[in-house]
Amino acid sequence: MKHFANILVILALASFYACQSDKVKSSEFVTTHNGKFYRGTEEYKFIGTNFWFGAVLASEGQGGNRERLQKELDLMQEVGISNVRVLVGGEGPDTVPSHVLPILQPEPGIYNDTILRGLDYLIAELEKRNMTAVLFLNNAWEWSGGYGAYLEWAGCGPVPDWSDWSTAERYHSQFVQNDSAKAMAENHVSFIVSRVNTVTGQPYTESPAIMAWELANEPRAFARDSVTKACFAQWIESQAKLIKSLDSNHLVTTGSEGIVGCEEDPDLFRQIHAFPEIDYVCIHIWPYNWHWIGPASGPLEIGLEKNGEKSPIDSVANAAKKTRAYIDACWNAVKDLKKPMVLEEFGYPRDGYLIEPGSPTIGRDVYYAYVLGLLQKSIGGTLSGCCFWAWGGYAQPKHRRWQRWDDYVGDPAQEEQGLNAVFACDTTTLKVIRYAAENIVAASHVKEEY
């Protein structure tokens, strides 16, 4: 009888571990090896989108709409989008018109539980779909609080408007040297990374839907002197070490724009991605913002003038040329690190700088096809993922600039609503994305042993 009981115990344990093995197989973390991403033994090369308002949309309070969230995620899956880049939440008072609302952290260490539960719900829905997320924990720019909110809490005075660029830069350059501001940001990181999901009952550290923690959206030193740049690099390292001490399952990255976001210093760009706690490299590309296209760029060697202005359609070739050059420059600065590189933000305006859903996107479609083609070809392994900016989906924008409780469309509140957004009715753009995703999936089912 005792022998029979032992057999039952062995069988029960075998069944338990078989179930656990199946569970792991169906919900594996993203890892890196030899300059590539993997989920299990399959290379994980992905097309993603910036869906920074996901936690707000997933909440049950004002600004939330879970029915829309479900439709958005379903459509993303349908066109082959497997990754979303999401803001954990905004910081600071809710009195600034251009800030994300509702605010997650209105005061240091005080949290809006409705938004936290929204983030929980979003992560749970991503798990169901086997999708992944990059969650960014801070922001160098004012639209979600970020640097400016922490500096204001630290007693540095009100945040200046970015219309005075030099004054705003000087103000925000204080962040990486202000111990009080950095300490508050660290407390926030610890709080979020250590959270237990109220929907699944599972710690965030055990969620396979989280691909990576990102230190900030486009972190910058905002100064070119050696002291500030050194403090910036030290902050990157300390934040990454903090996250790794709390969560050994997930990847960590910077959120950097690349060389542009490192004060045009390739060495600084390499330095902040060389830390062992930083698992992969990220870059951003903005042809319009960086004056590669459009009226602000001045005369171009290519393209035709229409009504005295350059059209985004006419400038695609120039944007593509500069895009490839920028990717190559960034890759050359970091390729010896043997880490994957992701183009986690790239955007292109609608034709004629229109913003309405359904307005033409010929130029954008050509540019997207070019960029996603680089991911498919991998340029010798240079890019491992691309996330376009941004997902508008089923949103119905009401105003040219966001006003309180309008639908979020992907363009931040201070920008024209719909200029860079990809809506559900943008069928030609979605077709470009679907085609690229199908080719990438077909090429990625190659198992490797390591």
Solvent accessible surface area in square Angstrom, and as a share of the most:
residue,aa,sasa,rsa
1,M,192,0.86
2,K,163,0.69
3,H,134,0.60
4,F,116,0.48
5,A,46,0.36
6,N,76,0.39
7,I,69,0.35
8,L,92,0.46
9,V,85,0.49
10,I,110,0.56
11,L,107,0.53
12,A,62,0.48
13,L,90,0.45
14,A,56,0.44
15,S,63,0.40
16,F,105,0.44
17,Y,139,0.53
18,A,54,0.42
19,C,78,0.47
20,Q,70,0.31
21,S,48,0.31
22,D,90,0.47
23,K,114,0.48
24,V,91,0.52
25,K,139,0.59
26,S,80,0.52
27,S,33,0.21
28,E,48,0.21
29,F,57,0.24
30,V,2,0.01
31,T,55,0.32
32,T,45,0.26
33,H,72,0.32
34,N,112,0.58
35,G,14,0.13
36,K,72,0.30
37,F,0,0.00
38,Y,2,0.01
39,R,32,0.12
40,G,28,0.27
41,T,54,0.31
42,E,54,0.24
43,E,37,0.17
44,Y,27,0.10
45,K,37,0.16
46,F,3,0.01
47,I,3,0.02
48,G,0,0.00
49,T,0,0.00
50,N,0,0.00
51,F,0,0.00
52,W,4,0.01
53,F,1,0.01
54,G,0,0.00
55,A,2,0.02
56,V,8,0.04
57,L,7,0.04
58,A,0,0.00
59,S,1,0.01
60,E,140,0.63
61,G,31,0.30
62,Q,112,0.50
63,G,33,0.32
64,G,25,0.24
65,N,70,0.36
66,R,62,0.23
67,E,134,0.60
68,R,19,0.07
69,L,0,0.00
70,Q,54,0.24
71,K,92,0.39
72,E,0,0.00
73,L,0,0.00
74,D,74,0.38
75,L,18,0.09
76,M,0,0.00
77,Q,80,0.36
78,E,114,0.51
79,V,1,0.00
80,G,31,0.29
81,I,2,0.01
82,S,33,0.21
83,N,0,0.00
84,V,0,0.00
85,R,2,0.01
86,V,0,0.00
87,L,6,0.03
88,V,1,0.01
89,G,6,0.06
90,G,1,0.01
91,E,2,0.01
92,G,0,0.00
93,P,59,0.37
94,D,75,0.39
95,T,102,0.59
96,V,50,0.29
97,P,103,0.65
98,S,27,0.17
99,H,18,0.08
100,V,4,0.02
101,L,3,0.02
102,P,23,0.14
103,I,9,0.05
104,L,1,0.00
105,Q,3,0.01
106,P,50,0.32
107,E,101,0.45
108,P,60,0.38
109,G,51,0.49
110,I,98,0.50
111,Y,43,0.16
112,N,43,0.22
113,D,73,0.38
114,T,54,0.31
115,I,1,0.01
116,L,5,0.03
117,R,116,0.42
118,G,0,0.00
119,L,1,0.00
120,D,0,0.00
121,Y,36,0.14
122,L,0,0.00
123,I,1,0.00
124,A,5,0.04
125,E,5,0.02
126,L,0,0.00
127,E,49,0.22
128,K,152,0.65
129,R,36,0.13
130,N,88,0.45
131,M,3,0.01
132,T,0,0.00
133,A,0,0.00
134,V,6,0.03
135,L,0,0.00
136,F,0,0.00
137,L,2,0.01
138,N,5,0.03
139,N,0,0.00
140,A,0,0.00
141,W,34,0.12
142,E,33,0.15
143,W,11,0.04
144,S,0,0.00
145,G,2,0.02
146,G,0,0.00
147,Y,0,0.00
148,G,2,0.02
149,A,7,0.05
150,Y,1,0.00
151,L,0,0.00
152,E,70,0.31
153,W,60,0.21
154,A,29,0.23
155,G,66,0.64
156,C,37,0.22
157,G,28,0.27
158,P,110,0.69
159,V,48,0.28
160,P,30,0.19
161,D,100,0.52
162,W,38,0.13
163,S,105,0.67
164,D,72,0.37
165,W,120,0.42
166,S,59,0.38
167,T,47,0.27
168,A,0,0.00
169,E,41,0.18
170,R,150,0.55
171,Y,19,0.07
172,H,1,0.01
173,S,18,0.11
174,Q,69,0.31
175,F,0,0.00
176,V,1,0.01
177,Q,87,0.39
178,N,32,0.16
179,D,109,0.56
180,S,59,0.38
181,A,0,0.00
182,K,39,0.17
183,A,46,0.36
184,M,31,0.14
185,A,2,0.01
186,E,61,0.28
187,N,104,0.53
188,H,2,0.01
189,V,3,0.02
190,S,36,0.23
191,F,83,0.35
192,I,0,0.00
193,V,0,0.00
194,S,63,0.41
195,R,31,0.11
196,V,79,0.45
197,N,2,0.01
198,T,66,0.39
199,V,77,0.44
200,T,57,0.33
201,G,57,0.55
202,Q,41,0.18
203,P,42,0.26
204,Y,1,0.00
205,T,25,0.15
206,E,84,0.38
207,S,3,0.02
208,P,15,0.10
209,A,1,0.01
210,I,0,0.00
211,M,1,0.00
212,A,0,0.00
213,W,0,0.00
214,E,0,0.00
215,L,2,0.01
216,A,0,0.00
217,N,3,0.02
218,E,16,0.07
219,P,0,0.00
220,R,29,0.10
221,A,0,0.00
222,F,7,0.03
223,A,25,0.19
224,R,156,0.57
225,D,70,0.36
226,S,87,0.56
227,V,93,0.53
228,T,7,0.04
229,K,38,0.16
230,A,45,0.35
231,C,28,0.17
232,F,0,0.00
233,A,1,0.01
234,Q,112,0.50
235,W,4,0.01
236,I,0,0.00
237,E,49,0.22
238,S,50,0.32
239,Q,1,0.01
240,A,0,0.00
241,K,99,0.42
242,L,44,0.22
243,I,0,0.00
244,K,55,0.23
245,S,88,0.57
246,L,66,0.33
247,D,2,0.01
248,S,102,0.66
249,N,58,0.30
250,H,3,0.01
251,L,11,0.06
252,V,0,0.00
253,T,0,0.00
254,T,0,0.00
255,G,0,0.00
256,S,0,0.00
257,E,5,0.02
258,G,0,0.00
259,I,16,0.08
260,V,33,0.19
261,G,0,0.00
262,C,0,0.00
263,E,18,0.08
264,E,91,0.41
265,D,31,0.16
266,P,62,0.39
267,D,110,0.57
268,L,6,0.03
269,F,0,0.00
270,R,86,0.31
271,Q,82,0.37
272,I,0,0.00
273,H,0,0.00
274,A,36,0.28
275,F,29,0.12
276,P,110,0.69
277,E,30,0.14
278,I,0,0.00
279,D,25,0.13
280,Y,2,0.01
281,V,0,0.00
282,C,0,0.00
283,I,0,0.00
284,H,0,0.00
285,I,0,0.00
286,W,21,0.07
287,P,0,0.00
288,Y,69,0.26
289,N,76,0.39
290,W,50,0.18
291,H,108,0.48
292,W,33,0.11
293,I,0,0.00
294,G,0,0.00
295,P,64,0.40
296,A,63,0.49
297,S,27,0.17
298,G,29,0.28
299,P,133,0.84
300,L,34,0.17
301,E,181,0.81
302,I,63,0.32
303,G,36,0.34
304,L,128,0.64
305,E,114,0.51
306,K,104,0.44
307,N,159,0.82
308,G,60,0.58
309,E,94,0.42
310,K,24,0.10
311,S,13,0.08
312,P,0,0.00
313,I,58,0.30
314,D,25,0.13
315,S,0,0.00
316,V,14,0.08
317,A,64,0.50
318,N,22,0.11
319,A,0,0.00
320,A,13,0.10
321,K,150,0.63
322,K,83,0.35
323,T,0,0.00
324,R,89,0.32
325,A,60,0.46
326,Y,22,0.08
327,I,0,0.00
328,D,47,0.25
329,A,44,0.34
330,C,0,0.00
331,W,49,0.17
332,N,91,0.46
333,A,19,0.15
334,V,2,0.01
335,K,103,0.44
336,D,86,0.44
337,L,31,0.15
338,K,136,0.58
339,K,29,0.12
340,P,2,0.01
341,M,0,0.00
342,V,3,0.02
343,L,0,0.00
344,E,4,0.02
345,E,5,0.02
346,F,0,0.00
347,G,1,0.01
348,Y,0,0.00
349,P,0,0.00
350,R,0,0.00
351,D,10,0.05
352,G,47,0.46
353,Y,37,0.14
354,L,83,0.41
355,I,13,0.07
356,E,90,0.40
357,P,49,0.31
358,G,51,0.49
359,S,16,0.10
360,P,71,0.45
361,T,9,0.05
362,I,106,0.54
363,G,0,0.00
364,R,0,0.00
365,D,18,0.10
366,V,79,0.45
367,Y,0,0.00
368,Y,0,0.00
369,A,49,0.38
370,Y,70,0.27
371,V,0,0.00
372,L,0,0.00
373,G,13,0.12
374,L,8,0.04
375,L,0,0.00
376,Q,57,0.25
377,K,157,0.67
378,S,18,0.11
379,I,40,0.20
380,G,84,0.81
381,G,30,0.29
382,T,3,0.02
383,L,1,0.00
384,S,5,0.03
385,G,0,0.00
386,C,0,0.00
387,C,2,0.01
388,F,1,0.00
389,W,9,0.03
390,A,0,0.00
391,W,0,0.00
392,G,0,0.00
393,G,2,0.02
394,Y,79,0.30
395,A,2,0.01
396,Q,125,0.56
397,P,35,0.22
398,K,147,0.62
399,H,74,0.33
400,R,129,0.47
401,R,116,0.42
402,W,15,0.05
403,Q,97,0.43
404,R,106,0.39
405,W,95,0.33
406,D,14,0.08
407,D,50,0.26
408,Y,15,0.06
409,V,0,0.00
410,G,0,0.00
411,D,1,0.01
412,P,4,0.03
413,A,10,0.08
414,Q,63,0.28
415,E,58,0.26
416,E,37,0.17
417,Q,4,0.02
418,G,0,0.00
419,L,14,0.07
420,N,8,0.04
421,A,0,0.00
422,V,0,0.00
423,F,2,0.01
424,A,23,0.18
425,C,70,0.42
426,D,6,0.03
427,T,93,0.54
428,T,80,0.47
429,T,0,0.00
430,L,10,0.05
431,K,140,0.59
432,V,31,0.18
433,I,0,0.00
434,R,76,0.28
435,Y,142,0.54
436,A,2,0.01
437,A,5,0.04
438,E,101,0.45
439,N,56,0.29
440,I,8,0.04
441,V,80,0.46
442,A,80,0.62
443,A,74,0.58
444,S,17,0.11
445,H,111,0.49
446,V,93,0.53
447,K,144,0.61
448,E,68,0.31
449,E,161,0.72
450,Y,133,0.51
